[in-house]
Amino acid sequence: MVLGGAILLMVSRMSLWHPMTAYLLFHFYSFSWRLTLIINGSPLMYTGQDKAEPIRIDEIERAMFWADIGLITFAIFSWLAHRYFESKAHEPVIRRVMNQKVVKMVGLICIPVGFFMFFGVKNHLIDFDYGSAASGYILTAASWPMGALAVLIFSFGFRRELVLLSILYLSNVALQGRNRFMFVLPLFFLAAFYVQKMRRRWPSVTILIAGAIVALLFPRLKYIGTAIQTGDTAEATSQVLQSFNIGPDGGQTIQGENFLDQFAGALTLTDYSGIRLGGRTYLAVITLPVPRAWWPGKPGLADHVKEISTPGRQYDVDGRIITYLGEAYINFGYAGFFLVPALSGYLLTLICLRATTGPMLRLSRYLYLVLFTSFVQAFRDGLASLMLFTFVHNMPMLFTWALHLFPGNSMKVLDRPPADPLAGDEEEDIRRRTHGLTTPE
C-alpha cells in the first residue's frame, strides 16, 4: 500500500533516471520482496546457526514500518523539490558544454591503462598483493575502461567500436566472481542515457526484459562467476537455473540478500549498544584516498557496523549491510528516519531536474548520470557510497570533470528555461543564445 501510494504521488513526474525510481527499486528489492518471502515461510537470518541470535518477527515488523516511513518521507520531499523547480522553470540555466577533445584525451589514457590493469590482475600478469598499499589503486584502475567508455558514448553516441569494447569488458567483469557493481552500474548508465537520447522517459519493452533478466541473475552472479572461474560448469548452470526458479532449489533466497533481516537486526543492535554518532559515519569518506596499508588505523566506512556487532550477530565478520536507513538510525536515532530521507529526496531530485532538462551535450547531465548509477547502491550500503562509486570507482568521470574546470577547456552557455518547449533541443549556433556568457574559462 505504501509502495503504491509513493508511486501514485510521483508517477507523473518520474523517469527511468529519477532518484525516486532508484528508491522504489531499492525499497521493493530490499524490503517489500523480502517481506513477501518471509510471509511465505522463508527462514529469518541466522535461523538454525549455532551460537547465533536469529532475527525475530517483531524486529522485521518494526524494520518494515520504518522502511515505509523512509519511503513516504523521500517521496514527499522529492515531490516538494519538483514544486520548487517548477516555480523557477521560466528562468534560463547556465551550464557547461561537453568538450569532446577532453573526452577523447580521457579515453585515450584510461582505456588502455584500465584494460591492462584488469586483464593483468585477472590473468596474474601483475604481481598483485591484496594487502599492499598499491592494491586499492590497481583495482580502481581496473574499473577505468567502462568509465571512459561511458563518457565517450555520452559524447559521441553508441558507435560500433565503443559498443564492442563495452561488451568485451562487461562480459569479463560479469564472470569474475566478485565486484558485481562493476557490471551492474554501467548498465544503469547506458540504459538511462539511451532512453534520454531517444527523448523518452521510460525504456522500451526490450530493455525492460533485459533488465528483468539481470535482476534475476544479480543475487547469484558472484556464485555463477566463481563457478566459471573454477571451471565448474555444472554448478554455474545450476546457479543460473535457480535464478529463474527452474532448478530444484529455485526460489530459495541467498542469505546475503536478506537486506530486510540485516536492517532489522541492525536496529536492535544499535539499541543494545546505545550508540548515536551524530553524522560521523559520513565523515569517513574524506579518508578514502589514503591506502589502509599506509594508515592502518584510518576510519573505515563500516566502523559503525563493528561497534554494534555482538557474538550472536557478528555483522562485521559476516559482512552485513544495514542500509542507509540503519545508518541514519545509528547517527540520529528515530529522527534519522525523517531527516536523512527528506534531505536525500529533496537534494537528489533538485540535482536531477537541473541537470537533465537541457540539451544533451552538457557536463552536468553526464555528471548526474554517473551519480544516478550509484543511487541503489548508496541506499543499500550507506550514503558514503555516493562518493565511493562516483569519484573512486569511476575516476574517468573525476578526470573529465576536473579537466572541464581548467581555464579554456569548456564554455558556459545560457540554456533555454526548462519550461520552454525547445529547452532540450541542441542548436547549431550556441553563441546566439548565450548573451555574452560564451567566453571560455
TILO-575334 format. One line per 2 residues: number of its first residue (from 1); their letters; for each residue x, y, z of C-alpha. Coordinates in steps of 0.2 Angstrom, whole numbers, always signed. Layout:
N
NUM = a = X,Y,Z | ...
//
This chain:
441
1 = mv = +0,+0,+0 | +14,+12,+5
3 = lg = +24,+7,-11 | +8,+11,-22
5 = ga = +5,+27,-13 | +23,+33,-17
7 = il = +21,+28,-35 | +4,+37,-37
9 = lm = +12,+53,-29 | +27,+54,-41
11 = vs = +22,+44,-56 | +18,+59,-67
13 = rm = +35,+67,-63 | +46,+51,-63
15 = sl = +58,+44,-77 | +70,+30,-78
17 = wh = +84,+41,-71 | +74,+49,-57
19 = pm = +80,+47,-39 | +63,+41,-34
21 = ta = +64,+27,-47 | +80,+21,-39
23 = yl = +72,+22,-22 | +57,+12,-27
25 = lf = +69,-1,-34 | +79,-1,-18
27 = hf = +63,-2,-7 | +55,-16,-17
29 = ys = +71,-27,-19 | +77,-24,-1
31 = fs = +61,-24,+9 | +45,-27,+0
33 = wr = +50,-43,-9 | +59,-50,+6
35 = lt = +44,-47,+17 | +34,-57,+4
37 = li = +46,-72,+5 | +45,-71,+24
39 = in = +26,-72,+24 | +28,-87,+13
41 = gs = +39,-96,+25 | +57,-91,+21
43 = pl = +68,-93,+36 | +74,-77,+45
45 = my = +93,-73,+45 | +103,-83,+57
47 = tg = +90,-96,+60 | +97,-113,+63
49 = qd = +115,-107,+65 | +125,-112,+81
51 = ka = +129,-98,+93 | +119,-85,+83
53 = ep = +104,-75,+88 | +91,-77,+74
55 = ir = +81,-62,+69 | +64,-61,+76
57 = id = +47,-57,+68 | +44,-42,+79
59 = ei = +61,-35,+73 | +55,-37,+55
61 = er = +39,-29,+58 | +47,-14,+66
63 = am = +60,-13,+52 | +47,-13,+39
65 = fw = +37,+1,+47 | +52,+12,+47
67 = ad = +57,+7,+30 | +40,+13,+24
69 = ig = +42,+29,+34 | +58,+32,+25
71 = li = +49,+29,+8 | +35,+41,+12
73 = tf = +47,+54,+18 | +58,+53,+2
75 = ai = +43,+53,-9 | +35,+69,-1
77 = fs = +52,+79,-2 | +55,+73,-19
79 = wl = +38,+80,-24 | +42,+96,-15
81 = ah = +58,+98,-25 | +48,+97,-41
83 = ry = +36,+110,-35 | +51,+122,-31
85 = fe = +59,+118,-48 | +43,+121,-57
87 = sk = +42,+138,-49 | +59,+143,-56
89 = ah = +55,+134,-73 | +54,+151,-83
91 = ep = +72,+156,-78 | +86,+151,-90
93 = vi = +100,+139,-84 | +119,+142,-85
95 = rr = +128,+125,-90 | +145,+119,-96
97 = vm = +146,+112,-114 | +155,+95,-115
99 = nq = +172,+97,-123 | +174,+82,-135
101 = kv = +193,+85,-136 | +194,+82,-117
103 = vk = +183,+67,-118 | +195,+59,-131
105 = mv = +210,+63,-121 | +202,+54,-105
107 = gl = +198,+39,-116 | +215,+38,-124
109 = ic = +223,+37,-107 | +210,+27,-96
111 = ip = +205,+13,-108 | +222,+6,-112
113 = vg = +228,+8,-94 | +212,+1,-87
115 = ff = +212,-14,-99 | +230,-18,-94
117 = mf = +226,-17,-76 | +210,-28,-77
119 = fg = +217,-42,-88 | +234,-41,-79
121 = vk = +226,-44,-62 | +214,-57,-70
123 = nh = +227,-67,-79 | +240,-65,-65
125 = li = +252,-55,-76 | +254,-41,-62
127 = df = +262,-46,-46 | +247,-42,-35
129 = dy = +246,-42,-16 | +228,-38,-9
131 = gs = +236,-32,+7 | +248,-20,-1
133 = aa = +247,-1,-2 | +245,-1,-21
135 = sg = +231,-15,-22 | +217,-2,-20
137 = yi = +224,+9,-34 | +227,-6,-45
139 = lt = +209,-12,-43 | +202,+5,-45
141 = aa = +212,+7,-62 | +205,-10,-67
143 = sw = +187,-1,-67 | +193,+13,-78
145 = pm = +189,+6,-95 | +170,+6,-93
147 = ga = +170,+24,-85 | +180,+30,-100
149 = la = +169,+21,-112 | +153,+28,-104
151 = vl = +159,+46,-106 | +164,+43,-124
153 = if = +147,+35,-128 | +139,+50,-119
155 = sf = +149,+62,-131 | +149,+53,-147
157 = gf = +134,+41,-146 | +133,+22,-147
159 = rr = +147,+19,-160 | +151,+1,-165
161 = el = +169,+1,-158 | +163,+9,-142
163 = vl = +149,-4,-140 | +161,-19,-144
165 = ls = +174,-13,-131 | +160,-11,-119
167 = il = +153,-29,-122 | +171,-36,-121
169 = yl = +174,-28,-104 | +157,-31,-96
171 = sn = +156,-49,-101 | +173,-52,-92
173 = va = +168,-42,-77 | +151,-51,-75
175 = lq = +160,-68,-74 | +174,-63,-62
177 = gr = +165,-69,-47 | +167,-53,-37
179 = nr = +163,-34,-38 | +146,-36,-46
181 = fm = +144,-17,-46 | +157,-16,-60
183 = fv = +144,-25,-71 | +128,-18,-65
185 = lp = +132,+1,-63 | +137,+4,-81
187 = lf = +121,-5,-87 | +111,+8,-77
189 = fl = +121,+22,-85 | +119,+15,-103
191 = aa = +101,+12,-101 | +97,+29,-94
193 = fy = +107,+38,-107 | +100,+28,-121
195 = vq = +82,+32,-115 | +87,+51,-114
197 = km = +95,+51,-131 | +79,+44,-138
199 = rr = +69,+58,-130 | +59,+46,-119
201 = rw = +56,+45,-100 | +55,+26,-99
203 = ps = +64,+11,-108 | +56,+0,-121
205 = vt = +49,-17,-118 | +66,-25,-124
207 = il = +76,-15,-111 | +64,-19,-98
209 = ia = +65,-38,-101 | +84,-37,-102
211 = ga = +83,-28,-85 | +72,-41,-78
213 = iv = +84,-55,-83 | +99,-45,-75
215 = al = +89,-43,-59 | +85,-61,-58
217 = lf = +103,-66,-61 | +111,-52,-49
219 = pr = +109,-61,-32 | +118,-76,-39
221 = lk = +130,-68,-51 | +145,-69,-40
223 = yi = +142,-88,-37 | +140,-90,-56
225 = gt = +156,-81,-59 | +166,-91,-46
227 = ai = +159,-107,-53 | +165,-102,-71
229 = qt = +182,-96,-64 | +185,-113,-56
231 = gd = +179,-122,-71 | +163,-130,-63
233 = ta = +151,-128,-77 | +138,-139,-69
235 = ea = +137,-128,-53 | +137,-112,-65
237 = ts = +122,-120,-74 | +113,-124,-58
239 = qv = +115,-107,-51 | +108,-99,-67
241 = lq = +93,-111,-67 | +90,-107,-49
243 = sf = +90,-88,-53 | +75,-91,-64
245 = ni = +66,-103,-51 | +69,-118,-63
247 = gp = +81,-129,-53 | +77,-140,-38
249 = dg = +81,-126,-26 | +73,-112,-36
251 = gq = +65,-98,-26 | +77,-101,-11
253 = ti = +84,-84,-6 | +103,-82,-4
255 = qg = +107,-77,+13 | +117,-62,+8
257 = en = +102,-54,+0 | +91,-54,+16
259 = fl = +93,-35,+17 | +77,-33,+27
261 = dq = +83,-45,+40 | +100,-36,+41
263 = fa = +92,-19,+43 | +80,-26,+57
265 = ga = +94,-34,+66 | +105,-18,+65
267 = lt = +91,-8,+73 | +91,-19,+88
269 = lt = +110,-20,+89 | +110,-1,+89
271 = dy = +98,-1,+104 | +109,-13,+113
273 = sg = +125,-3,+110 | +116,+14,+114
275 = ir = +127,+22,+100 | +122,+39,+92
277 = lg = +136,+45,+81 | +128,+62,+76
279 = gr = +133,+60,+57 | +151,+54,+60
281 = ty = +148,+39,+48 | +148,+51,+34
283 = la = +165,+59,+38 | +174,+43,+34
285 = vi = +173,+46,+16 | +186,+60,+17
287 = tl = +200,+47,+21 | +195,+36,+6
289 = pv = +210,+41,-5 | +223,+35,+8
291 = pr = +228,+17,+7 | +225,+7,+23
293 = aw = +242,-1,+22 | +249,+17,+24
295 = wp = +237,+21,+38 | +232,+5,+47
297 = gk = +220,+15,+59 | +211,+26,+47
299 = pg = +192,+27,+49 | +183,+14,+39
301 = la = +166,+16,+30 | +159,+1,+41
303 = dh = +167,+5,+58 | +150,+8,+65
305 = vk = +145,-10,+60 | +159,-16,+70
307 = ei = +154,-6,+85 | +136,-13,+86
309 = st = +141,-31,+82 | +139,-44,+95
311 = pg = +144,-63,+97 | +127,-68,+92
313 = rq = +126,-56,+77 | +143,-54,+70
315 = yd = +139,-41,+57 | +157,-36,+55
317 = vd = +163,-54,+52 | +148,-59,+41
319 = gr = +150,-43,+30 | +132,-37,+33
321 = ii = +125,-21,+27 | +112,-10,+37
323 = ty = +106,+1,+23 | +106,+20,+23
325 = lg = +91,+20,+35 | +100,+9,+48
327 = ea = +115,+21,+46 | +103,+36,+49
329 = yi = +97,+27,+65 | +114,+25,+71
331 = nf = +118,+43,+68 | +102,+52,+73
333 = gy = +90,+39,+81 | +72,+39,+76
335 = ag = +74,+57,+69 | +86,+50,+56
337 = ff = +71,+41,+48 | +64,+58,+43
339 = lv = +79,+69,+42 | +90,+58,+30
341 = pa = +77,+53,+18 | +70,+71,+17
343 = ls = +87,+78,+13 | +91,+64,+1
345 = gy = +74,+65,-8 | +75,+84,-10
347 = ll = +93,+87,-15 | +95,+72,-26
349 = tl = +79,+77,-35 | +84,+95,-37
351 = ic = +101,+90,-45 | +92,+78,-57
353 = lr = +80,+91,-63 | +93,+105,-65
355 = at = +105,+93,-74 | +93,+84,-86
357 = tg = +81,+97,-93 | +93,+105,-105
359 = pm = +102,+99,-121 | +111,+83,-121
361 = lr = +129,+88,-123 | +131,+96,-106
363 = ls = +143,+92,-92 | +130,+92,-79
365 = ry = +119,+79,-87 | +134,+67,-89
367 = ly = +139,+70,-71 | +121,+67,-65
369 = lv = +120,+51,-75 | +136,+44,-66
371 = lf = +129,+49,-49 | +112,+41,-54
373 = ts = +121,+24,-56 | +126,+24,-38
375 = fv = +109,+28,-30 | +103,+10,-27
377 = qa = +120,+5,-21 | +120,+20,-9
379 = fr = +103,+17,-2 | +108,-1,+1
381 = dg = +126,+1,+8 | +126,+19,+15
383 = la = +126,+37,+8 | +145,+37,+8
385 = sl = +144,+25,-7 | +138,+40,-17
387 = ml = +156,+46,-16 | +164,+29,-17
389 = ft = +156,+24,-33 | +157,+40,-42
391 = fv = +173,+48,-38 | +184,+32,-33
393 = hn = +177,+18,-44 | +174,+30,-58
395 = mp = +189,+40,-59 | +187,+44,-78
397 = ml = +172,+54,-73 | +183,+64,-60
399 = ft = +196,+67,-73 | +183,+73,-85
401 = wa = +175,+85,-73 | +192,+92,-67
403 = lh = +198,+95,-85 | +182,+104,-89
405 = lf = +186,+116,-74 | +203,+121,-81
407 = pg = +203,+138,-90 | +200,+137,-108
409 = ns = +194,+119,-108 | +175,+122,-108
411 = mk = +162,+135,-112 | +147,+141,-102
413 = vl = +131,+143,-111 | +114,+150,-106
415 = dr = +101,+137,-110 | +83,+140,-113
417 = pp = +72,+140,-97 | +66,+122,-93
419 = ad = +48,+127,-96 | +52,+132,-114
421 = pl = +46,+118,-126 | +63,+119,-135
423 = ag = +73,+118,-119 | +81,+101,-123
425 = de = +85,+104,-141 | +103,+106,-147
427 = ee = +105,+122,-158 | +119,+124,-171
429 = di = +124,+141,-165 | +126,+141,-147
431 = rr = +133,+158,-146 | +117,+165,-152
433 = rt = +108,+162,-136 | +122,+164,-123
435 = hg = +121,+183,-121 | +140,+186,-118
437 = lt = +142,+170,-107 | +152,+160,-120
439 = tp = +169,+166,-115 | +179,+150,-112
441 = e = +185,+148,-94
//
